Amino acid sequence: PDVLAALVRAVGSPAGAATAALVPYFGAAVGGESTAVDGLGLDLSRALLAGIDYDWRRPFAPGERVHVRVTVEDVFRKGANQFGLLAAEFTDAAGDLVQRQTVTFIERGSGK
């Protein structure tokens, strides 16, 4: 409830409550920064967030407990750049999917 209330205040519009309930968490960082950094082997000094895709099944409910599973879906190179895809799945107490986020990172090549 505290996270959702803070997001509602930050959005600051009549749609704030509905918006906050859709994306209160950045899946790639739920387990801490090391989830993306260690999981993908990123050098943060050269890393960029390239995109986020959402699959919403329903909004998050204030006070509900969710389970989050973050996995590395793919790591590949294109030229001098490394790409990494993380997926975060949020499920409720019954095991039903609430939301799935797919996050793409790019680590720019070192130019060597």
TIMI-2910 file (N, C-alpha, C, CB; in pm, 1 decimal, decimal comma, always signed):
<rs>
+----------+----------+----------+----------+----------+----------+----------+----------+----------+----------+----------+----------+------+
!      n_x !      n_y !      n_z !     ca_x !     ca_y !     ca_z !      c_x !      c_y !      c_z !     cb_x !     cb_y !     cb_z ! resn !
+----------+----------+----------+----------+----------+----------+----------+----------+----------+----------+----------+----------+------+
!    +80,5 !   -121,6 !     +0,0 !     +0,0 !     +0,0 !     +0,0 !    +84,9 !   +128,2 !     +0,0 !    -91,6 !     -0,2 !   +120,3 !  Pro !
!   +198,1 !   +126,6 !    +71,7 !   +283,4 !   +246,2 !    +76,4 !   +345,2 !   +276,5 !    -59,9 !   +394,3 !   +228,2 !   +180,7 !  Asp !
!   +389,6 !   +172,1 !   -129,4 !   +448,8 !   +191,0 !   -262,5 !   +344,7 !   +246,6 !   -358,3 !   +506,1 !    +57,8 !   -317,0 !  Val !
!   +224,6 !   +188,5 !   -356,1 !   +119,2 !   +236,6 !   -445,0 !    +81,1 !   +380,3 !   -412,3 !     -3,8 !   +146,5 !   -435,6 !  Leu !
!    +71,2 !   +414,8 !   -285,7 !    +36,6 !   +552,1 !   -246,5 !   +143,5 !   +650,9 !   -292,1 !    +18,2 !   +561,4 !    -94,1 !  Ala !
!   +270,4 !   +613,4 !   -280,5 !   +378,3 !   +701,2 !   -325,4 !   +373,2 !   +720,6 !   -476,7 !   +514,8 !   +644,2 !   -284,0 !  Ala !
!   +341,5 !   +614,5 !   -550,2 !   +330,2 !   +626,1 !   -695,1 !   +211,6 !   +712,6 !   -736,0 !   +317,6 !   +488,5 !   -757,6 !  Leu !
!   +100,2 !   +699,2 !   -667,1 !    -17,2 !   +783,3 !   -695,9 !    +20,1 !   +929,7 !   -678,8 !   -136,9 !   +746,6 !   -603,0 !  Val !
!    +89,9 !   +961,8 !   -570,5 !   +132,6 !  +1100,8 !   -548,6 !   +228,3 !  +1146,3 !   -658,2 !   +199,7 !  +1115,7 !   -410,8 !  Arg !
!   +320,4 !  +1059,7 !   -699,2 !   +418,1 !  +1095,9 !   -801,3 !   +351,8 !  +1119,2 !   -936,9 !   +524,2 !   +987,2 !   -813,2 !  Ala !
!   +252,8 !  +1037,3 !   -971,3 !   +182,4 !  +1055,2 !  -1098,7 !   +103,3 !  +1185,3 !  -1094,5 !    +88,2 !   +934,7 !  -1128,2 !  Val !
!    +37,4 !  +1211,3 !   -981,9 !    -29,0 !  +1339,0 !   -959,4 !   -139,5 !  +1375,0 !  -1057,3 !    +70,6 !  +1444,4 !   -962,0 !  Gly !
!   -213,4 !  +1276,3 !  -1102,8 !   -324,3 !  +1304,3 !  -1194,2 !   -445,9 !  +1223,3 !  -1151,8 !   -285,3 !  +1271,8 !  -1341,2 !  Ser !
!   -562,5 !  +1253,2 !  -1208,4 !   -680,7 !  +1173,5 !  -1174,9 !   -664,1 !  +1024,0 !  -1206,7 !   -800,8 !  +1227,7 !  -1249,5 !  Pro !
!   -577,7 !   +991,5 !  -1300,6 !   -554,6 !   +851,0 !  -1337,3 !   -442,4 !   +788,5 !  -1254,9 !   -521,5 !   +840,2 !  -1486,0 !  Ala !
!   -390,6 !   +861,1 !  -1156,8 !   -276,7 !   +814,2 !  -1078,8 !   -296,7 !   +680,0 !  -1012,6 !   -244,1 !   +913,2 !   -975,9 !  Gly !
!   -411,3 !   +656,0 !   -952,2 !   -435,2 !   +529,8 !   -881,6 !   -436,2 !   +412,1 !   -978,9 !   -568,3 !   +535,6 !   -804,6 !  Ala !
!   -501,2 !   +428,6 !  -1092,6 !   -506,3 !   +320,5 !  -1191,4 !   -368,2 !   +294,8 !  -1250,9 !   -606,5 !   +354,3 !  -1303,0 !  Ala !
!   -295,1 !   +400,7 !  -1277,0 !   -160,8 !   +387,5 !  -1335,0 !    -65,2 !   +320,4 !  -1237,1 !   -106,0 !   +525,3 !  -1375,8 !  Thr !
!    -67,5 !   +362,1 !  -1110,9 !    +23,0 !   +306,8 !  -1010,3 !     +1,8 !   +156,8 !   -991,3 !     +4,0 !   +378,9 !   -877,5 !  Ala !
!   -120,6 !   +110,7 !  -1002,7 !   -149,8 !    -31,2 !   -982,1 !   -103,1 !   -118,6 !  -1098,3 !   -298,1 !    -50,3 !   -961,1 !  Ala !
!    -66,6 !    -57,2 !  -1209,9 !    -20,4 !   -135,1 !  -1325,0 !   +129,0 !   -165,0 !  -1319,8 !    -52,6 !    -61,6 !  -1453,0 !  Leu !
!   +210,1 !    -70,2 !  -1274,3 !   +354,8 !    -88,3 !  -1277,5 !   +421,3 !    -35,4 !  -1149,9 !   +413,6 !    -18,3 !  -1400,0 !  Val !
!   +395,5 !    -98,0 !  -1034,5 !   +461,4 !    -50,0 !   -912,7 !   +604,2 !   -100,4 !   -896,6 !   +381,3 !    -90,8 !   -792,8 !  Pro !
!   +647,0 !   -192,6 !   -981,5 !   +778,9 !   -252,4 !   -967,8 !   +850,2 !   -256,6 !  -1102,0 !   +768,2 !   -392,9 !   -908,9 !  Tyr !
!   +982,7 !   -239,0 !  -1099,9 !  +1067,4 !   -260,4 !  -1216,7 !  +1127,5 !   -398,8 !  -1198,9 !  +1179,3 !   -148,1 !  -1232,0 !  Phe !
!  +1075,4 !   -495,0 !  -1271,4 !  +1109,8 !   -634,7 !  -1251,3 !  +1257,4 !   -665,4 !  -1249,9 !  +1047,1 !   -714,4 !  -1354,8 !  Gly !
!  +1334,0 !   -597,3 !  -1334,3 !  +1477,0 !   -626,6 !  -1341,7 !  +1551,1 !   -592,3 !  -1213,6 !  +1538,6 !   -551,8 !  -1456,5 !  Ala !
!  +1494,0 !   -505,9 !  -1130,4 !  +1562,0 !   -461,7 !  -1009,5 !  +1498,9 !   -515,9 !   -881,3 !  +1563,6 !   -311,8 !  -1004,9 !  Ala !
!  +1396,9 !   -600,1 !   -893,9 !  +1329,4 !   -652,0 !   -774,6 !  +1426,9 !   -723,1 !   -681,9 !  +1216,8 !   -747,3 !   -814,4 !  Val !
!  +1519,2 !   -798,4 !   -739,2 !  +1616,2 !   -870,8 !   -657,7 !  +1740,5 !   -790,0 !   -626,1 !  +1655,8 !   -996,9 !   -726,5 !  Gly !
!  +1737,9 !   -660,7 !   -657,6 !  +1854,3 !   -575,5 !   -639,1 !  +1928,0 !   -558,8 !   -770,8 !  +1947,7 !   -633,4 !   -531,9 !  Gly !
!  +2016,5 !   -463,3 !   -772,6 !  +2090,9 !   -431,2 !   -894,6 !  +2165,8 !   -551,5 !   -950,1 !  +2188,6 !   -318,7 !   -867,6 !  Glu !
!  +2209,8 !   -639,2 !   -862,1 !  +2289,8 !   -753,2 !   -905,9 !  +2211,0 !   -848,9 !   -995,4 !  +2342,8 !   -828,0 !   -785,5 !  Ser !
!  +2077,8 !   -845,3 !   -990,9 !  +1998,0 !   -932,1 !  -1077,3 !  +2037,2 !   -912,3 !  -1222,5 !  +1848,1 !   -904,8 !  -1058,4 !  Thr !
!  +2037,9 !   -787,7 !  -1266,9 !  +2073,1 !   -758,3 !  -1406,3 !  +2222,9 !   -760,8 !  -1427,5 !  +2017,7 !   -622,9 !  -1448,0 !  Ala !
!  +2296,2 !   -699,7 !  -1338,2 !  +2440,8 !   -686,6 !  -1355,9 !  +2508,6 !   -823,1 !  -1356,6 !  +2500,5 !   -598,9 !  -1245,5 !  Val !
!  +2483,4 !   -904,0 !  -1254,4 !  +2546,9 !  -1035,2 !  -1245,9 !  +2484,5 !  -1134,4 !  -1343,7 !  +2536,9 !  -1089,3 !  -1103,6 !  Asp !
!  +2351,7 !  -1131,0 !  -1353,7 !  +2282,6 !  -1225,6 !  -1441,1 !  +2320,4 !  -1211,1 !  -1586,8 !  +2135,3 !  -1209,4 !  -1427,0 !  Gly !
!  +2342,0 !  -1087,7 !  -1630,3 !  +2375,4 !  -1062,2 !  -1769,9 !  +2523,4 !  -1034,7 !  -1791,1 !  +2295,0 !   -946,3 !  -1821,2 !  Leu !
!  +2598,5 !  -1016,1 !  -1682,3 !  +2739,3 !   -984,5 !  -1694,3 !  +2763,1 !   -846,7 !  -1752,9 !  +2807,7 !  -1087,5 !  -1778,1 !  Gly !
!  +2680,4 !   -750,1 !  -1713,6 !  +2687,9 !   -615,0 !  -1770,4 !  +2795,8 !   -529,1 !  -1705,9 !  +2554,5 !   -546,1 !  -1756,4 !  Leu !
!  +2856,4 !   -445,3 !  -1786,1 !  +2942,0 !   -338,0 !  -1737,0 !  +2853,5 !   -213,9 !  -1735,0 !  +3072,7 !   -317,8 !  -1827,5 !  Asp !
!  +2812,1 !   -170,6 !  -1615,7 !  +2717,2 !    -60,3 !  -1603,8 !  +2765,5 !    +70,5 !  -1665,6 !  +2686,0 !    -37,6 !  -1460,2 !  Leu !
!  +2896,0 !    +87,9 !  -1677,3 !  +2946,3 !   +211,9 !  -1736,0 !  +2915,8 !   +219,0 !  -1885,9 !  +3097,2 !   +224,0 !  -1712,3 !  Ser !
!  +2879,0 !   +104,3 !  -1946,3 !  +2847,2 !   +102,4 !  -2089,5 !  +2707,2 !    +48,6 !  -2117,9 !  +2949,4 !    +18,8 !  -2164,0 !  Arg !
!  +2625,0 !    +30,6 !  -2014,2 !  +2494,0 !    -32,4 !  -2031,9 !  +2383,1 !    +70,8 !  -2048,4 !  +2462,9 !   -122,7 !  -1913,6 !  Ala !
!  +2286,5 !    +36,2 !  -2131,3 !  +2168,5 !   +119,1 !  -2155,9 !  +2043,3 !    +33,5 !  -2143,1 !  +2175,1 !   +185,7 !  -2296,2 !  Leu !
!  +1935,7 !    +94,9 !  -2096,0 !  +1805,8 !    +28,3 !  -2097,2 !  +1748,1 !    +48,6 !  -2236,6 !  +1708,9 !    +84,5 !  -1984,8 !  Leu !
!  +1723,5 !    -59,1 !  -2308,8 !  +1678,9 !    -48,5 !  -2448,1 !  +1528,1 !    -60,8 !  -2463,8 !  +1746,0 !   -154,2 !  -2531,2 !  Ala !
!  +1459,6 !   -122,5 !  -2367,4 !  +1314,8 !   -134,5 !  -2380,6 !  +1254,0 !   -220,6 !  -2272,4 !  +1279,6 !   -190,9 !  -2515,0 !  Gly !
!  +1124,7 !   -199,3 !  -2253,5 !  +1046,9 !   -278,2 !  -2157,7 !   +914,8 !   -313,5 !  -2224,3 !  +1023,8 !   -200,0 !  -2022,7 !  Ile !
!   +879,8 !   -440,6 !  -2218,0 !   +749,7 !   -485,8 !  -2267,1 !   +671,0 !   -539,0 !  -2148,0 !   +764,8 !   -595,4 !  -2378,9 !  Asp !
!   +540,9 !   -512,0 !  -2148,0 !   +453,8 !   -556,3 !  -2039,2 !   +342,9 !   -645,5 !  -2093,4 !   +393,7 !   -435,4 !  -1964,8 !  Tyr !
!   +311,0 !   -748,0 !  -2017,7 !   +192,4 !   -829,0 !  -2041,6 !   +111,2 !   -820,6 !  -1912,8 !   +228,6 !   -979,8 !  -2080,7 !  Asp !
!     +7,5 !   -737,0 !  -1913,8 !    -75,4 !   -717,9 !  -1795,3 !   -192,5 !   -815,2 !  -1799,2 !   -125,9 !   -571,7 !  -1785,9 !  Trp !
!   -210,2 !   -888,1 !  -1690,5 !   -328,9 !   -972,6 !  -1676,9 !   -433,6 !   -901,9 !  -1591,9 !   -292,4 !  -1109,3 !  -1614,7 !  Arg !
!   -382,2 !   -823,0 !  -1494,6 !   -469,5 !   -742,4 !  -1408,7 !   -382,0 !   -647,5 !  -1328,4 !   -556,6 !   -832,5 !  -1313,9 !  Arg !
!   -440,3 !   -543,0 !  -1269,2 !   -360,7 !   -453,8 !  -1182,8 !   -320,2 !   -525,7 !  -1054,0 !   -440,5 !   -324,9 !  -1149,0 !  Pro !
!   -214,4 !   -474,3 !   -990,8 !   -176,4 !   -521,0 !   -858,7 !   -277,5 !   -467,0 !   -758,3 !    -31,4 !   -476,6 !   -822,4 !  Phe !
!   -308,6 !   -545,1 !   -654,8 !   -401,3 !   -501,6 !   -550,1 !   -320,9 !   -454,2 !   -429,6 !   -499,1 !   -616,8 !   -509,8 !  Ala !
!   -362,1 !   -343,2 !   -368,1 !   -290,6 !   -295,7 !   -248,3 !   -285,2 !   -404,7 !   -141,0 !   -358,5 !   -168,8 !   -191,4 !  Pro !
!   -167,6 !   -429,3 !    -88,3 !   -151,2 !   -525,1 !    +20,1 !   -138,9 !   -670,4 !    -22,1 !   -264,1 !   -512,8 !   +111,5 !  Gly !
!   -156,5 !   -700,7 !   -149,6 !   -146,7 !   -841,7 !   -189,4 !     -1,0 !   -886,8 !   -191,6 !   -211,3 !   -863,9 !   -327,9 !  Glu !
!    +18,8 !  -1013,8 !   -163,2 !   +151,8 !  -1072,7 !   -168,1 !   +170,2 !  -1132,6 !   -306,2 !   +171,7 !  -1180,4 !    -56,2 !  Arg !
!   +284,4 !  -1104,4 !   -365,2 !   +314,6 !  -1160,2 !   -496,5 !   +449,7 !  -1230,7 !   -491,6 !   +314,1 !  -1049,6 !   -605,1 !  Val !
!   +463,7 !  -1326,5 !   -578,4 !   +591,1 !  -1396,4 !   -596,9 !   +649,4 !  -1344,3 !   -727,0 !   +573,3 !  -1554,5 !   -599,6 !  His !
!   +779,6 !  -1315,4 !   -726,5 !   +845,4 !  -1264,7 !   -845,9 !   +957,1 !  -1360,9 !   -884,7 !   +900,7 !  -1121,0 !   -822,9 !  Val !
!   +957,6 !  -1396,6 !  -1010,3 !  +1064,8 !  -1481,2 !  -1063,5 !  +1130,9 !  -1404,2 !  -1176,5 !  +1010,3 !  -1621,1 !  -1113,2 !  Arg !
!  +1260,5 !  -1377,0 !  -1161,1 !  +1337,4 !  -1304,6 !  -1262,1 !  +1433,9 !  -1403,1 !  -1326,8 !  +1414,2 !  -1182,4 !  -1199,7 !  Val !
!  +1430,2 !  -1410,7 !  -1459,3 !  +1516,8 !  -1503,0 !  -1531,6 !  +1587,3 !  -1431,7 !  -1647,0 !  +1435,7 !  -1622,4 !  -1584,1 !  Thr !
!  +1703,2 !  -1481,8 !  -1680,3 !  +1773,6 !  -1435,4 !  -1799,0 !  +1717,5 !  -1515,7 !  -1915,8 !  +1931,0 !  -1452,4 !  -1785,4 !  Val !
!  +1655,2 !  -1446,5 !  -2010,7 !  +1596,6 !  -1515,3 !  -2125,4 !  +1696,0 !  -1533,3 !  -2239,2 !  +1476,0 !  -1439,4 !  -2175,0 !  Glu !
!  +1784,4 !  -1435,4 !  -2257,2 !  +1878,4 !  -1445,5 !  -2368,2 !  +1991,1 !  -1344,4 !  -2349,4 !  +1806,6 !  -1422,6 !  -2503,3 !  Asp !
!  +2107,8 !  -1379,9 !  -2395,0 !  +2223,0 !  -1290,9 !  -2402,4 !  +2286,9 !  -1317,8 !  -2537,9 !  +2325,3 !  -1314,1 !  -2282,1 !  Val !
!  +2307,6 !  -1212,0 !  -2616,8 !  +2367,2 !  -1230,0 !  -2748,4 !  +2442,0 !  -1103,7 !  -2789,1 !  +2259,4 !  -1265,4 !  -2852,8 !  Phe !
!  +2525,9 !  -1117,6 !  -2889,2 !  +2604,9 !  -1005,3 !  -2940,3 !  +2558,4 !   -970,9 !  -3080,7 !  +2756,5 !  -1038,7 !  -2939,7 !  Arg !
!  +2562,3 !   -842,2 !  -3110,0 !  +2544,1 !   -790,0 !  -3245,1 !  +2656,1 !   -690,5 !  -3264,7 !  +2400,7 !   -723,9 !  -3266,5 !  Lys !
!  +2748,4 !   -723,9 !  -3349,0 !  +2864,7 !   -637,4 !  -3366,1 !  +2940,3 !   -627,7 !  -3235,7 !  +2823,2 !   -497,6 !  -3414,9 !  Gly !
!  +2971,0 !   -504,7 !  -3194,4 !  +3046,9 !   -482,7 !  -3070,8 !  +2956,6 !   -474,9 !  -2947,7 !  +3128,6 !   -355,0 !  -3082,3 !  Ala !
!  +2824,7 !   -482,0 !  -2966,6 !  +2730,8 !   -464,8 !  -2855,3 !  +2678,5 !   -598,5 !  -2803,9 !  +2613,8 !   -377,0 !  -2898,2 !  Asn !
!  +2659,7 !   -604,5 !  -2672,1 !  +2598,2 !   -721,2 !  -2609,4 !  +2455,8 !   -685,5 !  -2569,9 !  +2680,0 !   -768,9 !  -2485,7 !  Gln !
!  +2361,6 !   -773,8 !  -2598,4 !  +2222,2 !   -755,4 !  -2561,7 !  +2185,9 !   -857,3 !  -2455,8 !  +2129,6 !   -768,0 !  -2684,9 !  Phe !
!  +2103,1 !   -816,7 !  -2361,3 !  +2055,6 !   -907,4 !  -2258,2 !  +1907,4 !   -887,3 !  -2235,8 !  +2132,6 !   -886,9 !  -2127,9 !  Gly !
!  +1833,2 !   -996,4 !  -2229,5 !  +1689,6 !   -991,2 !  -2204,4 !  +1659,6 !  -1059,7 !  -2072,3 !  +1610,3 !  -1057,3 !  -2319,9 !  Leu !
!  +1593,2 !   -985,3 !  -1983,2 !  +1546,9 !  -1038,7 !  -1855,0 !  +1395,4 !  -1045,2 !  -1857,4 !  +1596,9 !   -951,6 !  -1735,6 !  Leu !
!  +1340,6 !  -1147,4 !  -1795,6 !  +1195,6 !  -1156,4 !  -1779,9 !  +1163,5 !  -1160,9 !  -1631,0 !  +1138,0 !  -1282,0 !  -1853,6 !  Ala !
!  +1060,3 !  -1088,5 !  -1591,7 !  +1012,1 !  -1091,7 !  -1453,7 !   +864,9 !  -1129,2 !  -1456,7 !  +1034,0 !   -953,9 !  -1381,5 !  Ala !
!   +831,4 !  -1235,9 !  -1387,6 !   +692,2 !  -1279,1 !  -1379,2 !   +643,1 !  -1262,0 !  -1236,9 !   +676,2 !  -1425,8 !  -1425,2 !  Glu !
!   +533,2 !  -1188,9 !  -1222,8 !   +470,6 !  -1163,0 !  -1093,9 !   +344,8 !  -1250,0 !  -1086,1 !   +436,5 !  -1009,5 !  -1075,6 !  Phe !
!   +339,7 !  -1338,9 !   -986,2 !   +222,6 !  -1424,2 !   -967,7 !   +160,9 !  -1399,4 !   -831,1 !   +260,0 !  -1572,6 !   -983,6 !  Thr !
!    +30,5 !  -1423,1 !   -822,1 !    -39,1 !  -1401,3 !   -695,2 !    -33,2 !  -1527,5 !   -608,7 !   -186,1 !  -1360,3 !   -720,3 !  Asp !
!   -102,4 !  -1525,1 !   -494,3 !    -97,2 !  -1636,4 !   -398,5 !   -149,0 !  -1766,9 !   -459,4 !   -178,7 !  -1601,9 !   -273,6 !  Ala !
!   -239,4 !  -1756,8 !   -557,7 !   -292,9 !  -1876,0 !   -623,1 !   -203,0 !  -1924,7 !   -736,6 !   -432,3 !  -1847,9 !   -676,4 !  Ala !
!    -95,8 !  -1849,6 !   -765,2 !     -5,3 !  -1887,5 !   -872,9 !    -44,8 !  -1831,4 !  -1008,3 !     +2,3 !  -2035,5 !   -881,8 !  Gly !
!   -147,2 !  -1745,8 !  -1011,5 !   -191,9 !  -1686,7 !  -1137,5 !   -104,2 !  -1567,8 !  -1174,0 !   -339,5 !  -1643,4 !  -1128,1 !  Asp !
!    -74,2 !  -1556,3 !  -1302,4 !     +8,5 !  -1447,1 !  -1350,5 !    -64,3 !  -1313,8 !  -1335,9 !    +48,1 !  -1470,5 !  -1496,2 !  Leu !
!     +2,1 !  -1218,1 !  -1270,9 !    -49,1 !  -1081,6 !  -1258,9 !    +11,1 !   -997,0 !  -1369,8 !    -16,7 !  -1021,0 !  -1118,9 !  Val !
!   +142,9 !  -1011,0 !  -1387,5 !   +212,6 !   -931,6 !  -1487,7 !   +342,8 !  -1000,9 !  -1526,5 !   +240,3 !   -788,8 !  -1435,1 !  Gln !
!   +381,1 !   -982,1 !  -1652,3 !   +511,4 !  -1028,0 !  -1702,0 !   +579,2 !   -908,6 !  -1766,9 !   +496,7 !  -1148,2 !  -1803,9 !  Arg !
!   +703,0 !   -885,4 !  -1727,9 !   +783,1 !   -778,3 !  -1787,2 !   +902,8 !   -841,8 !  -1857,2 !   +829,5 !   -674,5 !  -1678,6 !  Gln !
!   +931,2 !   -794,5 !  -1977,0 !  +1052,5 !   -833,8 !  -2047,7 !  +1134,8 !   -708,0 !  -2067,4 !  +1020,5 !   -904,3 !  -2185,0 !  Thr !
!  +1257,3 !   -708,7 !  -2016,8 !  +1343,8 !   -590,6 !  -2018,0 !  +1466,0 !   -621,8 !  -2104,2 !  +1386,3 !   -549,1 !  -1872,3 !  Val !
!  +1498,6 !   -528,5 !  -2194,0 !  +1614,8 !   -544,4 !  -2281,4 !  +1721,3 !   -441,6 !  -2244,2 !  +1574,3 !   -529,5 !  -2430,6 !  Thr !
!  +1843,4 !   -489,7 !  -2224,1 !  +1958,3 !   -404,3 !  -2197,0 !  +2057,4 !   -417,6 !  -2311,5 !  +2024,8 !   -440,9 !  -2061,6 !  Phe !
!  +2130,7 !   -309,9 !  -2337,8 !  +2240,0 !   -313,0 !  -2434,2 !  +2365,1 !   -264,0 !  -2363,4 !  +2208,2 !   -226,1 !  -2560,7 !  Ile !
!  +2471,3 !   -341,6 !  -2377,1 !  +2601,2 !   -294,8 !  -2331,8 !  +2678,5 !   -254,7 !  -2457,1 !  +2677,9 !   -405,2 !  -2247,6 !  Glu !
!  +2705,3 !   -125,4 !  -2467,5 !  +2776,7 !    -73,5 !  -2583,8 !  +2918,2 !   -129,2 !  -2587,6 !  +2779,6 !    +80,4 !  -2581,9 !  Arg !
!  +2967,0 !   -155,4 !  -2705,0 !  +3102,3 !   -209,0 !  -2721,6 !  +3207,8 !   -114,1 !  -2670,4 !  +3129,0 !   -240,2 !  -2866,5 !  Gly !
!  +3321,0 !   -168,9 !  -2637,0 !  +3427,6 !    -87,6 !  -2579,6 !  +3502,2 !     -7,1 !  -2685,3 !  +3524,8 !   -175,4 !  -2504,4 !  Ser !
!  +3475,0 !    -33,5 !  -2813,9 !  +3543,5 !    +40,2 !  -2919,7 !  +3681,9 !    -11,4 !  -2947,8 !  +3551,5 !   +184,3 !  -2884,6 !  Gly !
!  +3720,2 !   -122,3 !  -2887,6 !  +3854,6 !   -178,3 !  -2908,2 !  +3858,0 !   -262,9 !  -3032,6 !  +3898,8 !   -261,3 !  -2787,6 !  Lys !
+----------+----------+----------+----------+----------+----------+----------+----------+----------+----------+----------+----------+------+
</rs>
